[in-house]
Amino acid sequence: MTVRLRAALATLPAYLPGRTVAGAIKLASNETPYPPLPHVVARIAAAAAEVNRYPDNAATALTAALAAKYGVAAEQVAVGCGSVSLCTQLAQAAVDADEEVLYAWRSFEAYPILTAVCGGSSVRVPLRGYVHDLEEMAAHVTGKTRLIFVCNPNNPTGTAVRRAELVAFLRGVPSDVLVALDEAYREFVTDPDVPDGLSLLDEFPNVVVLRTFSKAYGLAGLRVGYAIAGDAAITTALRQTQVPFAVTSVAQQAALASLEPQAEAQLLVRVGEIVAERERVCAQLVAMGYVVPPSQANFVWVPLGEKTSAWGAACEQRKVIVRAFAGAGARVTISSADENDRFLAAAGELAASIPS
Ligand SMILES: *Cc1c(COP(=O)(O)O)cnc(C)c1O
């Protein structure tokens, strides 16, 4: 006999991480191209000398630093082993078997997986013109809806919802339904009309904002993210569902070092460089004839429909790894100017074969 596992696992979509290929540049996982700041590396090394001890389970210092940065109470903050873990914990905290998790599609690939793992049902509302269709999402809220993800900017399309439409949506959602604003790419947002989710917490106590150190802060390998909610019942639930000691002491120290004013200033300069490159890459792709929805993140979306897989493979032959979602489009991370040029050269060669 083979071991008996939950039926849900048999139909689970696999999370496909961006591939690393020797000799090729990786533009497939929305990482930053920059190495960690020297002072952060030094703090990581210092923390490494003490890993015979368990970490602070409550991440007290990091929680306090985040609370101070955002002007909220420490009890409104919860840290996690990457914000993906926090997404999972929200589902564990809010969703019982056969209750519903509502999100746009296509959006972050982790949502369907974590929903199925916790026994919930996914309700997916197609994007409209590459953007969340919040009106249609509101129409899909039912008595069984327990958790809604709004990924803003959206992964993988880079598009963002604006303040007026998001506020209108939130006003229509019953106040006992948890809404997670997944703002993993918040630091790259330049449109002032794209709301900072934290500004919505006072009016909407059912909202939780998710952020991460993995993208703009360049600590993807350390796994640390955080949640901020107006209602501390939500962050308490996150603490209850956390795997003990989920955030390592090394990750806590690196995140703390990254929040020091000097470090933040340097990281913001890097974010500015990525944003400038994003605009350059978008403009060049459009000039080549590609359709590229405006991005507010550190990646761009190239909708290529049925040609996506072939285009992704052709990029790979040119030593550029992009993230191809078969039948839909390719997500390409914005990197250093050099790497972006290599991608643009490949895209230029392939432009003749794109669908019109
Ligand atoms: C990258 C990403 C995250 C963050 O993941 P971590 O677990 O913090 O590394 C969360 N949400 C979205 C939409 C992402 O793209």
The ligand as a MOL file (V3000), in Angstrom:
LIG
                    3D

  0  0  0     0  0            999 V3000
M  V30 BEGIN CTAB
M  V30 COUNTS 15 15 0 0 0
M  V30 BEGIN ATOM
M  V30 1 C 7.6420 37.8590 -4.5610 0
M  V30 2 C 6.2540 37.9800 -4.0750 0
M  V30 3 C 5.9580 37.8570 -2.7150 0
M  V30 4 C 7.0270 37.7830 -1.6880 0
M  V30 5 O 7.4940 36.6060 -1.4530 0
M  V30 6 P 8.4340 36.3430 -0.1970 0
M  V30 7 O 7.8430 35.1240 0.3590 0
M  V30 8 O 8.3320 37.4970 0.7410 0
M  V30 9 O 9.7770 36.1790 -0.7850 0
M  V30 10 C 4.6570 38.0050 -2.3030 0
M  V30 11 N 3.6870 38.2760 -3.1640 0
M  V30 12 C 3.9400 38.4190 -4.4720 0
M  V30 13 C 2.8400 38.7610 -5.3720 0
M  V30 14 C 5.2220 38.2570 -4.9610 0
M  V30 15 O 5.4410 38.3790 -6.2560 0
M  V30 END ATOM
M  V30 BEGIN BOND
M  V30 1 1 1 2
M  V30 2 1 2 3
M  V30 3 2 2 14
M  V30 4 1 3 4
M  V30 5 2 3 10
M  V30 6 1 4 5
M  V30 7 1 5 6
M  V30 8 2 6 7
M  V30 9 1 6 8
M  V30 10 1 6 9
M  V30 11 1 10 11
M  V30 12 2 11 12
M  V30 13 1 12 13
M  V30 14 1 12 14
M  V30 15 1 14 15
M  V30 END BOND
M  V30 END CTAB
M  END
